[in-house]
Amino acid sequence: MKNITIIPVNKLRPFEGHPYKVKDDDEMNALIESIQEQGILSPLVVRPIENTNEYEVISGHRRLHAAQKAGITEVPALINALDRDSAAIAVVDSNLHR
């Protein structure tokens, strides 16, 4: 079982070439409000960026954006050591199943 780690939002980067856009719309506003009231209920999934102390977001781009808009400085995350190809597949897969 993987452990949830609390990561500062300034250590998180969007997945390079992320094909889905995060929109500031009514759904985002609802997510921001939910995070302000209840926190992030489902952790982000990230992978380490080589030779840094930063992480690339695999799943949770909208949650990260909402957390930043809500002024939250740390988020829960599951760290997966995925290679680039596996991470790209996971990004697409996580967006198809939401």
Gaussian input, Z-matrix of N, CA and C with variables (Angstrom, degrees):
# hf/3-21g

backbone

0 1
 N
 C     1     B1
 C     2     B2     1     A1
 N     3     B3     2     A2     1     D1
 C     4     B4     3     A3     2     D2
 C     5     B5     4     A4     3     D3
 N     6     B6     5     A5     4     D4
 C     7     B7     6     A6     5     D5
 C     8     B8     7     A7     6     D6
 N     9     B9     8     A8     7     D7
 C    10    B10     9     A9     8     D8
 C    11    B11    10    A10     9     D9
 N    12    B12    11    A11    10    D10
 C    13    B13    12    A12    11    D11
 C    14    B14    13    A13    12    D12
 N    15    B15    14    A14    13    D13
 C    16    B16    15    A15    14    D14
 C    17    B17    16    A16    15    D15
 N    18    B18    17    A17    16    D16
 C    19    B19    18    A18    17    D17
 C    20    B20    19    A19    18    D18
 N    21    B21    20    A20    19    D19
 C    22    B22    21    A21    20    D20
 C    23    B23    22    A22    21    D21
 N    24    B24    23    A23    22    D22
 C    25    B25    24    A24    23    D23
 C    26    B26    25    A25    24    D24
 N    27    B27    26    A26    25    D25
 C    28    B28    27    A27    26    D26
 C    29    B29    28    A28    27    D27
 N    30    B30    29    A29    28    D28
 C    31    B31    30    A30    29    D29
 C    32    B32    31    A31    30    D30
 N    33    B33    32    A32    31    D31
 C    34    B34    33    A33    32    D32
 C    35    B35    34    A34    33    D33
 N    36    B36    35    A35    34    D34
 C    37    B37    36    A36    35    D35
 C    38    B38    37    A37    36    D36
 N    39    B39    38    A38    37    D37
 C    40    B40    39    A39    38    D38
 C    41    B41    40    A40    39    D39
 N    42    B42    41    A41    40    D40
 C    43    B43    42    A42    41    D41
 C    44    B44    43    A43    42    D42
 N    45    B45    44    A44    43    D43
 C    46    B46    45    A45    44    D44
 C    47    B47    46    A46    45    D45
 N    48    B48    47    A47    46    D46
 C    49    B49    48    A48    47    D47
 C    50    B50    49    A49    48    D48
 N    51    B51    50    A50    49    D49
 C    52    B52    51    A51    50    D50
 C    53    B53    52    A52    51    D51
 N    54    B54    53    A53    52    D52
 C    55    B55    54    A54    53    D53
 C    56    B56    55    A55    54    D54
 N    57    B57    56    A56    55    D55
 C    58    B58    57    A57    56    D56
 C    59    B59    58    A58    57    D57
 N    60    B60    59    A59    58    D58
 C    61    B61    60    A60    59    D59
 C    62    B62    61    A61    60    D60
 N    63    B63    62    A62    61    D61
 C    64    B64    63    A63    62    D62
 C    65    B65    64    A64    63    D63
 N    66    B66    65    A65    64    D64
 C    67    B67    66    A66    65    D65
 C    68    B68    67    A67    66    D66
 N    69    B69    68    A68    67    D67
 C    70    B70    69    A69    68    D68
 C    71    B71    70    A70    69    D69
 N    72    B72    71    A71    70    D70
 C    73    B73    72    A72    71    D71
 C    74    B74    73    A73    72    D72
 N    75    B75    74    A74    73    D73
 C    76    B76    75    A75    74    D74
 C    77    B77    76    A76    75    D75
 N    78    B78    77    A77    76    D76
 C    79    B79    78    A78    77    D77
 C    80    B80    79    A79    78    D78
 N    81    B81    80    A80    79    D79
 C    82    B82    81    A81    80    D80
 C    83    B83    82    A82    81    D81
 N    84    B84    83    A83    82    D82
 C    85    B85    84    A84    83    D83
 C    86    B86    85    A85    84    D84
 N    87    B87    86    A86    85    D85
 C    88    B88    87    A87    86    D86
 C    89    B89    88    A88    87    D87
 N    90    B90    89    A89    88    D88
 C    91    B91    90    A90    89    D89
 C    92    B92    91    A91    90    D90
 N    93    B93    92    A92    91    D91
 C    94    B94    93    A93    92    D92
 C    95    B95    94    A94    93    D93
 N    96    B96    95    A95    94    D94
 C    97    B97    96    A96    95    D95
 C    98    B98    97    A97    96    D96
 N    99    B99    98    A98    97    D97
 C   100   B100    99    A99    98    D98
 C   101   B101   100   A100    99    D99
 N   102   B102   101   A101   100   D100
 C   103   B103   102   A102   101   D101
 C   104   B104   103   A103   102   D102
 N   105   B105   104   A104   103   D103
 C   106   B106   105   A105   104   D104
 C   107   B107   106   A106   105   D105
 N   108   B108   107   A107   106   D106
 C   109   B109   108   A108   107   D107
 C   110   B110   109   A109   108   D108
 N   111   B111   110   A110   109   D109
 C   112   B112   111   A111   110   D110
 C   113   B113   112   A112   111   D111
 N   114   B114   113   A113   112   D112
 C   115   B115   114   A114   113   D113
 C   116   B116   115   A115   114   D114
 N   117   B117   116   A116   115   D115
 C   118   B118   117   A117   116   D116
 C   119   B119   118   A118   117   D117
 N   120   B120   119   A119   118   D118
 C   121   B121   120   A120   119   D119
 C   122   B122   121   A121   120   D120
 N   123   B123   122   A122   121   D121
 C   124   B124   123   A123   122   D122
 C   125   B125   124   A124   123   D123
 N   126   B126   125   A125   124   D124
 C   127   B127   126   A126   125   D125
 C   128   B128   127   A127   126   D126
 N   129   B129   128   A128   127   D127
 C   130   B130   129   A129   128   D128
 C   131   B131   130   A130   129   D129
 N   132   B132   131   A131   130   D130
 C   133   B133   132   A132   131   D131
 C   134   B134   133   A133   132   D132
 N   135   B135   134   A134   133   D133
 C   136   B136   135   A135   134   D134
 C   137   B137   136   A136   135   D135
 N   138   B138   137   A137   136   D136
 C   139   B139   138   A138   137   D137
 C   140   B140   139   A139   138   D138
 N   141   B141   140   A140   139   D139
 C   142   B142   141   A141   140   D140
 C   143   B143   142   A142   141   D141
 N   144   B144   143   A143   142   D142
 C   145   B145   144   A144   143   D143
 C   146   B146   145   A145   144   D144
 N   147   B147   146   A146   145   D145
 C   148   B148   147   A147   146   D146
 C   149   B149   148   A148   147   D147
 N   150   B150   149   A149   148   D148
 C   151   B151   150   A150   149   D149
 C   152   B152   151   A151   150   D150
 N   153   B153   152   A152   151   D151
 C   154   B154   153   A153   152   D152
 C   155   B155   154   A154   153   D153
 N   156   B156   155   A155   154   D154
 C   157   B157   156   A156   155   D155
 C   158   B158   157   A157   156   D156
 N   159   B159   158   A158   157   D157
 C   160   B160   159   A159   158   D158
 C   161   B161   160   A160   159   D159
 N   162   B162   161   A161   160   D160
 C   163   B163   162   A162   161   D161
 C   164   B164   163   A163   162   D162
 N   165   B165   164   A164   163   D163
 C   166   B166   165   A165   164   D164
 C   167   B167   166   A166   165   D165
 N   168   B168   167   A167   166   D166
 C   169   B169   168   A168   167   D167
 C   170   B170   169   A169   168   D168
 N   171   B171   170   A170   169   D169
 C   172   B172   171   A171   170   D170
 C   173   B173   172   A172   171   D171
 N   174   B174   173   A173   172   D172
 C   175   B175   174   A174   173   D173
 C   176   B176   175   A175   174   D174
 N   177   B177   176   A176   175   D175
 C   178   B178   177   A177   176   D176
 C   179   B179   178   A178   177   D177
 N   180   B180   179   A179   178   D178
 C   181   B181   180   A180   179   D179
 C   182   B182   181   A181   180   D180
 N   183   B183   182   A182   181   D181
 C   184   B184   183   A183   182   D182
 C   185   B185   184   A184   183   D183
 N   186   B186   185   A185   184   D184
 C   187   B187   186   A186   185   D185
 C   188   B188   187   A187   186   D186
 N   189   B189   188   A188   187   D187
 C   190   B190   189   A189   188   D188
 C   191   B191   190   A190   189   D189
 N   192   B192   191   A191   190   D190
 C   193   B193   192   A192   191   D191
 C   194   B194   193   A193   192   D192
 N   195   B195   194   A194   193   D193
 C   196   B196   195   A195   194   D194
 C   197   B197   196   A196   195   D195
 N   198   B198   197   A197   196   D196
 C   199   B199   198   A198   197   D197
 C   200   B200   199   A199   198   D198
 N   201   B201   200   A200   199   D199
 C   202   B202   201   A201   200   D200
 C   203   B203   202   A202   201   D201
 N   204   B204   203   A203   202   D202
 C   205   B205   204   A204   203   D203
 C   206   B206   205   A205   204   D204
 N   207   B207   206   A206   205   D205
 C   208   B208   207   A207   206   D206
 C   209   B209   208   A208   207   D207
 N   210   B210   209   A209   208   D208
 C   211   B211   210   A210   209   D209
 C   212   B212   211   A211   210   D210
 N   213   B213   212   A212   211   D211
 C   214   B214   213   A213   212   D212
 C   215   B215   214   A214   213   D213
 N   216   B216   215   A215   214   D214
 C   217   B217   216   A216   215   D215
 C   218   B218   217   A217   216   D216
 N   219   B219   218   A218   217   D217
 C   220   B220   219   A219   218   D218
 C   221   B221   220   A220   219   D219
 N   222   B222   221   A221   220   D220
 C   223   B223   222   A222   221   D221
 C   224   B224   223   A223   222   D222
 N   225   B225   224   A224   223   D223
 C   226   B226   225   A225   224   D224
 C   227   B227   226   A226   225   D225
 N   228   B228   227   A227   226   D226
 C   229   B229   228   A228   227   D227
 C   230   B230   229   A229   228   D228
 N   231   B231   230   A230   229   D229
 C   232   B232   231   A231   230   D230
 C   233   B233   232   A232   231   D231
 N   234   B234   233   A233   232   D232
 C   235   B235   234   A234   233   D233
 C   236   B236   235   A235   234   D234
 N   237   B237   236   A236   235   D235
 C   238   B238   237   A237   236   D236
 C   239   B239   238   A238   237   D237
 N   240   B240   239   A239   238   D238
 C   241   B241   240   A240   239   D239
 C   242   B242   241   A241   240   D240
 N   243   B243   242   A242   241   D241
 C   244   B244   243   A243   242   D242
 C   245   B245   244   A244   243   D243
 N   246   B246   245   A245   244   D244
 C   247   B247   246   A246   245   D245
 C   248   B248   247   A247   246   D246
 N   249   B249   248   A248   247   D247
 C   250   B250   249   A249   248   D248
 C   251   B251   250   A250   249   D249
 N   252   B252   251   A251   250   D250
 C   253   B253   252   A252   251   D251
 C   254   B254   253   A253   252   D252
 N   255   B255   254   A254   253   D253
 C   256   B256   255   A255   254   D254
 C   257   B257   256   A256   255   D255
 N   258   B258   257   A257   256   D256
 C   259   B259   258   A258   257   D257
 C   260   B260   259   A259   258   D258
 N   261   B261   260   A260   259   D259
 C   262   B262   261   A261   260   D260
 C   263   B263   262   A262   261   D261
 N   264   B264   263   A263   262   D262
 C   265   B265   264   A264   263   D263
 C   266   B266   265   A265   264   D264
 N   267   B267   266   A266   265   D265
 C   268   B268   267   A267   266   D266
 C   269   B269   268   A268   267   D267
 N   270   B270   269   A269   268   D268
 C   271   B271   270   A270   269   D269
 C   272   B272   271   A271   270   D270
 N   273   B273   272   A272   271   D271
 C   274   B274   273   A273   272   D272
 C   275   B275   274   A274   273   D273
 N   276   B276   275   A275   274   D274
 C   277   B277   276   A276   275   D275
 C   278   B278   277   A277   276   D276
 N   279   B279   278   A278   277   D277
 C   280   B280   279   A279   278   D278
 C   281   B281   280   A280   279   D279
 N   282   B282   281   A281   280   D280
 C   283   B283   282   A282   281   D281
 C   284   B284   283   A283   282   D282
 N   285   B285   284   A284   283   D283
 C   286   B286   285   A285   284   D284
 C   287   B287   286   A286   285   D285
 N   288   B288   287   A287   286   D286
 C   289   B289   288   A288   287   D287
 C   290   B290   289   A289   288   D288
 N   291   B291   290   A290   289   D289
 C   292   B292   291   A291   290   D290
 C   293   B293   292   A292   291   D291

   B1=1.4570
   B2=1.5278
   B3=1.3123
   B4=1.4600
   B5=1.5252
   B6=1.3178
   B7=1.4530
   B8=1.5168
   B9=1.3076
   B10=1.4576
   B11=1.5252
   B12=1.3225
   B13=1.4629
   B14=1.5236
   B15=1.3138
   B16=1.4634
   B17=1.5257
   B18=1.3320
   B19=1.4648
   B20=1.5240
   B21=1.3445
   B22=1.4696
   B23=1.5309
   B24=1.3280
   B25=1.4649
   B26=1.5277
   B27=1.3246
   B28=1.4712
   B29=1.5265
   B30=1.3292
   B31=1.4694
   B32=1.5288
   B33=1.3367
   B34=1.4636
   B35=1.5152
   B36=1.3255
   B37=1.4620
   B38=1.5209
   B39=1.3287
   B40=1.4657
   B41=1.5238
   B42=1.3148
   B43=1.4564
   B44=1.5206
   B45=1.3235
   B46=1.4595
   B47=1.5297
   B48=1.3157
   B49=1.4562
   B50=1.5146
   B51=1.3346
   B52=1.4720
   B53=1.5255
   B54=1.3352
   B55=1.4718
   B56=1.5269
   B57=1.3156
   B58=1.4659
   B59=1.5217
   B60=1.3083
   B61=1.4545
   B62=1.5251
   B63=1.3239
   B64=1.4582
   B65=1.5154
   B66=1.3322
   B67=1.4638
   B68=1.5211
   B69=1.3349
   B70=1.4571
   B71=1.5246
   B72=1.3330
   B73=1.4541
   B74=1.5313
   B75=1.3372
   B76=1.4639
   B77=1.5260
   B78=1.3325
   B79=1.4677
   B80=1.5251
   B81=1.3254
   B82=1.4603
   B83=1.5239
   B84=1.3273
   B85=1.4678
   B86=1.5259
   B87=1.3331
   B88=1.4620
   B89=1.5317
   B90=1.3254
   B91=1.4587
   B92=1.5303
   B93=1.3145
   B94=1.4720
   B95=1.5261
   B96=1.3100
   B97=1.4695
   B98=1.5299
   B99=1.3221
   B100=1.4614
   B101=1.5272
   B102=1.3277
   B103=1.4623
   B104=1.5236
   B105=1.3310
   B106=1.4614
   B107=1.5280
   B108=1.3234
   B109=1.4590
   B110=1.5270
   B111=1.3429
   B112=1.4602
   B113=1.5227
   B114=1.3331
   B115=1.4537
   B116=1.5150
   B117=1.3076
   B118=1.4680
   B119=1.5245
   B120=1.3253
   B121=1.4616
   B122=1.5283
   B123=1.3139
   B124=1.4632
   B125=1.5302
   B126=1.3295
   B127=1.4655
   B128=1.5256
   B129=1.3109
   B130=1.4491
   B131=1.5247
   B132=1.3086
   B133=1.4653
   B134=1.5253
   B135=1.3263
   B136=1.4610
   B137=1.5221
   B138=1.3341
   B139=1.4619
   B140=1.5238
   B141=1.3294
   B142=1.4648
   B143=1.5299
   B144=1.3239
   B145=1.4636
   B146=1.5227
   B147=1.3234
   B148=1.4678
   B149=1.5233
   B150=1.3133
   B151=1.4704
   B152=1.5222
   B153=1.3324
   B154=1.4714
   B155=1.5222
   B156=1.3165
   B157=1.4683
   B158=1.5354
   B159=1.3314
   B160=1.4555
   B161=1.5226
   B162=1.3351
   B163=1.4580
   B164=1.5183
   B165=1.3162
   B166=1.4520
   B167=1.5359
   B168=1.3263
   B169=1.4619
   B170=1.5322
   B171=1.3145
   B172=1.4595
   B173=1.5314
   B174=1.3142
   B175=1.4595
   B176=1.5209
   B177=1.3278
   B178=1.4661
   B179=1.5132
   B180=1.3287
   B181=1.4635
   B182=1.5301
   B183=1.3301
   B184=1.4737
   B185=1.5328
   B186=1.3313
   B187=1.4662
   B188=1.5233
   B189=1.3313
   B190=1.4620
   B191=1.5215
   B192=1.3240
   B193=1.4641
   B194=1.5305
   B195=1.3313
   B196=1.4669
   B197=1.5286
   B198=1.3140
   B199=1.4637
   B200=1.5247
   B201=1.3300
   B202=1.4621
   B203=1.5262
   B204=1.3310
   B205=1.4732
   B206=1.5259
   B207=1.3354
   B208=1.4601
   B209=1.5294
   B210=1.3360
   B211=1.4568
   B212=1.5185
   B213=1.3242
   B214=1.4618
   B215=1.5332
   B216=1.3191
   B217=1.4656
   B218=1.5234
   B219=1.3395
   B220=1.4536
   B221=1.5211
   B222=1.3282
   B223=1.4681
   B224=1.5263
   B225=1.3385
   B226=1.4598
   B227=1.5245
   B228=1.3230
   B229=1.4671
   B230=1.5148
   B231=1.3198
   B232=1.4575
   B233=1.5191
   B234=1.3135
   B235=1.4680
   B236=1.5249
   B237=1.3286
   B238=1.4674
   B239=1.5240
   B240=1.3081
   B241=1.4604
   B242=1.5278
   B243=1.3245
   B244=1.4588
   B245=1.5250
   B246=1.3426
   B247=1.4571
   B248=1.5298
   B249=1.3091
   B250=1.4726
   B251=1.5263
   B252=1.3195
   B253=1.4607
   B254=1.5236
   B255=1.3061
   B256=1.4634
   B257=1.5232
   B258=1.3259
   B259=1.4599
   B260=1.5282
   B261=1.3288
   B262=1.4691
   B263=1.5230
   B264=1.3163
   B265=1.4643
   B266=1.5289
   B267=1.3253
   B268=1.4630
   B269=1.5231
   B270=1.3347
   B271=1.4740
   B272=1.5257
   B273=1.3051
   B274=1.4652
   B275=1.5248
   B276=1.3154
   B277=1.4609
   B278=1.5297
   B279=1.3258
   B280=1.4725
   B281=1.5251
   B282=1.3168
   B283=1.4634
   B284=1.5285
   B285=1.3134
   B286=1.4613
   B287=1.5267
   B288=1.3284
   B289=1.4610
   B290=1.5178
   B291=1.3355
   B292=1.4672
   B293=1.4932
   A1=109.22
   A2=115.35
   A3=120.20
   A4=109.69
   A5=114.85
   A6=120.33
   A7=111.03
   A8=115.55
   A9=121.06
   A10=107.44
   A11=115.19
   A12=122.95
   A13=108.14
   A14=116.87
   A15=121.31
   A16=107.68
   A17=115.39
   A18=120.69
   A19=109.55
   A20=118.24
   A21=120.50
   A22=110.10
   A23=116.58
   A24=119.89
   A25=111.99
   A26=117.55
   A27=118.88
   A28=112.70
   A29=117.60
   A30=122.38
   A31=111.33
   A32=117.45
   A33=122.26
   A34=111.01
   A35=115.87
   A36=122.67
   A37=108.66
   A38=117.68
   A39=118.56
   A40=109.91
   A41=116.14
   A42=120.52
   A43=108.60
   A44=116.72
   A45=121.28
   A46=109.50
   A47=115.92
   A48=120.82
   A49=113.26
   A50=116.75
   A51=120.73
   A52=109.38
   A53=117.74
   A54=120.15
   A55=115.29
   A56=117.53
   A57=120.41
   A58=109.74
   A59=116.51
   A60=121.30
   A61=110.45
   A62=116.09
   A63=121.99
   A64=106.73
   A65=116.10
   A66=120.72
   A67=111.03
   A68=115.24
   A69=120.80
   A70=107.26
   A71=116.00
   A72=121.46
   A73=109.14
   A74=117.03
   A75=120.38
   A76=112.19
   A77=116.80
   A78=119.78
   A79=111.01
   A80=116.91
   A81=120.67
   A82=110.00
   A83=116.44
   A84=119.76
   A85=111.07
   A86=116.96
   A87=120.83
   A88=110.70
   A89=116.67
   A90=120.66
   A91=110.73
   A92=116.95
   A93=121.12
   A94=109.82
   A95=116.48
   A96=121.07
   A97=110.48
   A98=116.75
   A99=120.99
   A100=111.23
   A101=116.66
   A102=120.46
   A103=111.10
   A104=117.30
   A105=120.15
   A106=110.84
   A107=116.23
   A108=120.71
   A109=113.03
   A110=117.47
   A111=120.48
   A112=114.86
   A113=116.98
   A114=120.33
   A115=110.21
   A116=116.15
   A117=121.20
   A118=107.19
   A119=115.91
   A120=121.30
   A121=112.85
   A122=116.69
   A123=121.26
   A124=108.29
   A125=117.86
   A126=119.23
   A127=113.06
   A128=115.83
   A129=121.63
   A130=108.21
   A131=116.79
   A132=122.05
   A133=105.97
   A134=115.86
   A135=120.96
   A136=109.75
   A137=115.35
   A138=120.58
   A139=107.87
   A140=117.03
   A141=119.69
   A142=110.78
   A143=116.10
   A144=121.69
   A145=106.25
   A146=115.95
   A147=121.00
   A148=112.69
   A149=114.67
   A150=124.03
   A151=113.54
   A152=117.45
   A153=122.08
   A154=108.37
   A155=115.30
   A156=120.29
   A157=109.15
   A158=115.53
   A159=121.89
   A160=110.58
   A161=114.36
   A162=121.25
   A163=110.18
   A164=115.52
   A165=123.00
   A166=107.76
   A167=116.56
   A168=120.95
   A169=109.73
   A170=115.51
   A171=122.68
   A172=109.06
   A173=116.30
   A174=122.72
   A175=108.28
   A176=115.91
   A177=119.03
   A178=114.00
   A179=117.61
   A180=119.86
   A181=111.65
   A182=117.00
   A183=120.35
   A184=110.93
   A185=116.90
   A186=120.23
   A187=111.04
   A188=116.32
   A189=119.93
   A190=110.58
   A191=117.09
   A192=121.39
   A193=110.40
   A194=115.86
   A195=120.37
   A196=110.99
   A197=116.63
   A198=120.26
   A199=110.82
   A200=116.68
   A201=120.11
   A202=110.48
   A203=117.03
   A204=121.10
   A205=110.92
   A206=116.84
   A207=122.03
   A208=112.23
   A209=116.66
   A210=120.55
   A211=114.39
   A212=116.61
   A213=120.93
   A214=108.41
   A215=116.49
   A216=120.48
   A217=114.05
   A218=118.01
   A219=122.09
   A220=109.45
   A221=115.69
   A222=120.36
   A223=109.99
   A224=117.00
   A225=119.78
   A226=110.10
   A227=116.28
   A228=120.03
   A229=111.16
   A230=114.22
   A231=122.69
   A232=106.43
   A233=117.26
   A234=121.36
   A235=109.03
   A236=115.20
   A237=122.28
   A238=108.65
   A239=117.54
   A240=121.34
   A241=108.69
   A242=115.95
   A243=121.96
   A244=110.34
   A245=116.04
   A246=118.32
   A247=108.56
   A248=116.38
   A249=121.79
   A250=112.30
   A251=117.74
   A252=120.88
   A253=111.72
   A254=116.95
   A255=120.76
   A256=110.88
   A257=116.31
   A258=120.72
   A259=110.72
   A260=117.14
   A261=120.68
   A262=110.87
   A263=116.79
   A264=120.72
   A265=110.11
   A266=117.32
   A267=121.26
   A268=111.71
   A269=117.76
   A270=121.37
   A271=109.53
   A272=116.68
   A273=120.63
   A274=110.18
   A275=117.04
   A276=121.84
   A277=111.37
   A278=117.56
   A279=120.17
   A280=111.32
   A281=117.23
   A282=119.65
   A283=112.39
   A284=117.59
   A285=120.45
   A286=111.71
   A287=116.52
   A288=120.87
   A289=113.67
   A290=117.83
   A291=117.80
   A292=110.75
   D1=138.28
   D2=-178.95
   D3=-86.69
   D4=146.18
   D5=179.06
   D6=-91.38
   D7=145.43
   D8=174.50
   D9=-84.58
   D10=131.74
   D11=-179.76
   D12=-116.93
   D13=142.60
   D14=175.07
   D15=-91.23
   D16=123.54
   D17=-175.51
   D18=-123.40
   D19=133.83
   D20=174.86
   D21=-62.52
   D22=138.88
   D23=-177.65
   D24=-63.21
   D25=-25.16
   D26=179.31
   D27=-74.83
   D28=-3.08
   D29=175.92
   D30=-101.47
   D31=4.06
   D32=-177.02
   D33=-108.74
   D34=137.31
   D35=178.88
   D36=-124.92
   D37=145.35
   D38=175.38
   D39=-65.17
   D40=151.88
   D41=177.27
   D42=-60.48
   D43=128.59
   D44=-178.12
   D45=-61.75
   D46=123.54
   D47=-178.38
   D48=81.51
   D49=18.06
   D50=179.46
   D51=-52.10
   D52=119.98
   D53=-171.78
   D54=-80.56
   D55=-8.40
   D56=-175.86
   D57=-109.58
   D58=136.26
   D59=-178.52
   D60=-91.41
   D61=140.25
   D62=174.37
   D63=-91.06
   D64=124.13
   D65=-175.83
   D66=-108.25
   D67=142.12
   D68=171.43
   D69=-89.57
   D70=89.17
   D71=-178.03
   D72=-131.65
   D73=-169.28
   D74=-179.26
   D75=-61.24
   D76=-37.88
   D77=177.84
   D78=-63.48
   D79=-40.05
   D80=178.35
   D81=-65.42
   D82=-43.23
   D83=178.66
   D84=-60.01
   D85=-39.05
   D86=177.51
   D87=-65.92
   D88=-39.36
   D89=178.37
   D90=-66.02
   D91=-42.11
   D92=177.27
   D93=-59.05
   D94=-46.15
   D95=179.98
   D96=-62.28
   D97=-43.83
   D98=178.80
   D99=-60.98
   D100=-44.15
   D101=-179.96
   D102=-66.40
   D103=-36.32
   D104=177.04
   D105=-63.76
   D106=-37.52
   D107=-176.51
   D108=-83.65
   D109=-40.25
   D110=-171.08
   D111=-119.30
   D112=-8.95
   D113=-174.50
   D114=82.33
   D115=-175.36
   D116=178.63
   D117=-86.45
   D118=115.93
   D119=-174.70
   D120=-84.39
   D121=-25.46
   D122=-179.66
   D123=-122.94
   D124=121.87
   D125=-175.92
   D126=-65.70
   D127=151.88
   D128=172.71
   D129=-69.56
   D130=161.44
   D131=171.69
   D132=-115.62
   D133=126.42
   D134=-175.82
   D135=-132.70
   D136=165.58
   D137=172.55
   D138=-130.49
   D139=147.40
   D140=179.15
   D141=-65.54
   D142=142.67
   D143=171.97
   D144=-92.69
   D145=122.86
   D146=-175.01
   D147=-53.30
   D148=140.82
   D149=174.94
   D150=61.53
   D151=24.26
   D152=175.79
   D153=-138.93
   D154=176.62
   D155=171.89
   D156=-108.67
   D157=30.28
   D158=-179.04
   D159=-114.68
   D160=169.24
   D161=-176.17
   D162=-133.70
   D163=151.40
   D164=176.79
   D165=-104.95
   D166=132.37
   D167=-177.66
   D168=-78.31
   D169=125.76
   D170=176.37
   D171=-95.58
   D172=-47.08
   D173=178.99
   D174=-137.12
   D175=128.06
   D176=178.23
   D177=122.27
   D178=20.31
   D179=179.30
   D180=-58.79
   D181=-41.12
   D182=179.73
   D183=-68.42
   D184=-42.14
   D185=178.31
   D186=-62.60
   D187=-40.62
   D188=178.07
   D189=-63.31
   D190=-46.51
   D191=-179.92
   D192=-60.28
   D193=-44.81
   D194=179.73
   D195=-64.17
   D196=-41.16
   D197=178.55
   D198=-62.01
   D199=-42.95
   D200=178.26
   D201=-62.95
   D202=-42.98
   D203=178.38
   D204=-63.21
   D205=-32.65
   D206=-179.34
   D207=-81.78
   D208=-4.26
   D209=178.83
   D210=83.02
   D211=15.28
   D212=179.38
   D213=-80.62
   D214=135.59
   D215=-174.49
   D216=-103.27
   D217=-12.83
   D218=178.84
   D219=-138.13
   D220=144.66
   D221=-179.55
   D222=-133.15
   D223=151.62
   D224=175.01
   D225=-76.96
   D226=142.62
   D227=-179.58
   D228=-150.06
   D229=150.05
   D230=169.79
   D231=-99.88
   D232=128.49
   D233=-179.00
   D234=-97.87
   D235=122.09
   D236=177.22
   D237=-117.46
   D238=127.35
   D239=177.55
   D240=-86.45
   D241=79.80
   D242=-178.91
   D243=-100.68
   D244=145.89
   D245=171.28
   D246=-76.34
   D247=171.80
   D248=-174.88
   D249=-57.51
   D250=-46.09
   D251=-178.08
   D252=-65.46
   D253=-44.98
   D254=178.74
   D255=-63.80
   D256=-38.31
   D257=178.90
   D258=-65.53
   D259=-41.28
   D260=178.99
   D261=-62.19
   D262=-41.86
   D263=177.50
   D264=-63.96
   D265=-41.55
   D266=179.82
   D267=-65.00
   D268=-36.87
   D269=178.12
   D270=-61.50
   D271=-49.77
   D272=-179.25
   D273=-64.37
   D274=-45.95
   D275=-178.57
   D276=-60.31
   D277=-42.81
   D278=-178.20
   D279=-66.59
   D280=-29.70
   D281=179.26
   D282=-82.29
   D283=-25.79
   D284=177.52
   D285=-75.18
   D286=-24.16
   D287=-175.03
   D288=-108.02
   D289=28.34
   D290=177.78
   D291=-107.56

